[in-house]
Amino acid sequence: MADRSATDPEVSGRAWLMLALATIGFAVNFWAWALLSPLGPKFRDSGSLGDLTESDVALMVAVPVIVGSLGRIVVGALTDRFGGRVMFPLVSAVTIVPILFIAYVAMDSYVLLLVGGFFLGIAGTAFAVGVPFVNAWFPPERRGLAVGIFGAGMGGTAISALTTVQLYDELGEKAPFLITAAVLAVYAVVAWLLMRDAPGRTVPTTSLMTRLVANSKLPVTWQTCILYAVSFGGYVAFSVYLPAYLKNAHGLTAADASNRMAGFVVVAVVMRPVGGWLSDRFGSIPVLAGGFAVVMVCAAIAAGNPPLESVGTIVFLAMAAALGSGSGATFALIAQVTEPARVGGVTGLVGAAGGLGGFVPPLIMGYVYGHTDSYAIGLWLLAVTAALTLALTLTVVRRTAAGSADAPATERQTT
């Protein structure tokens, strides 16, 4: 049975092992996905790619995000069909190709970096593999915590922030890419040898397109797409653009900006499983509402460009905590109201929305800063967006969650 209790000693050990393997895979792929972000300001300052504008840098770091986001739609549906045991090593192995292309072919050309970044986006689809894979190994009352722990793998972006510039400066421009490619290769082999799909996993028999259309029509899909576009999208936007923001708005060096961005990422990563755990205990709606309220207030404060030494650092770390917990709560909600056999497809669509939510803000911030020399407008837009999402959570999404709670358990778990 797909929903055998994770508290059964025979099942529990294997379930936690699968969760650990999936989380490591997510982290390694996200490490690869974020390789270009810390280098964007460095390329602009060095002039090695020509005279780059702020918008050029924003586009370069955002391209992998958009590809990884849209790719999740297909990869999530493929995971429902073929399972994470196949898809995790496959995504990891394929990602090695664009990494090596960037290292050996694209380092002196902005256009080729965009091409390499496009295919580097494949790494971002790993998220849509891990959620249904982990979800199937745990019972409903433990899925919020389990998927939240898996989601902490987004901390792979912190690995990139902390190591990429340093490796680039000390060991050569190819070093961060070659090291990441080697780690991905090792993980792909280990995942192929050790990963197993959950017992009793239901394999869909309908076509990919049929499932995509059916999943897109579910109320929970479009609602959680909005929630995740703001929560995880906000996290992604800050993780890829925060180095440029800190350099321009506060005069930090590229290395210092990357280190501070890593702190933002770590807080968000830690809070993601906390958000899932809190959702298991108290429900997803209070966690989501609290998170969006914090983002609304903190973004409004940040628009005034407070000094980093005091208020500035506090508001950004508070936003990181709120965005991380909101991301975890979103997928706890999906686990609560979605049939197990559809989790992969819904996850792909919702994950795509989250990535798209991270793609647009860096472009807006770059455009606004280029025309006003200020980030205030972009941060005010974030505050307004969080306020609207808070209202949606407390009305429409609350009714969806309540309707699921009232439905018979057998109906919710039909596959």
Secondary structure, DSSP 8 states (H G I E B T S, - for coil): -TT--TTSHHHHHHHHHHHHHHHHHHHHHHHHHTSSTTTHHHHHHH-TTSS--HHHHHHHHHHHHHHHHHHHHHHHHHHHHH-HHHHHHHHHHHHHHHHHHIIIIITT-HHHHHHHHHHHGGGGGHHHHHHHHHHHHS-HHHHHHHHHHHHGGGGHHHHHHHHHHHHHHHH-TTHHHHHHHHHHHHHHHHHHHH----TT-----S-HHHHHHHHHTSHHHHHHHHHHHHHHHHHHHHHHHHHHHHHHHH---HHHHHHHHHHHHHHHHHHHHHHHHHHHHH-HHHHHHHHHHHHHHHHHHHTT---IIIIIHHHHHHHHHHHHHHHHHHHHHHHHHS-GGGHHHHHHHHHHHHHHHHHHHHHHHHHHHHHHS--HHHHHHHHHHHHHHHHHIIIIIHHHHHHHHHS-HHHHT--
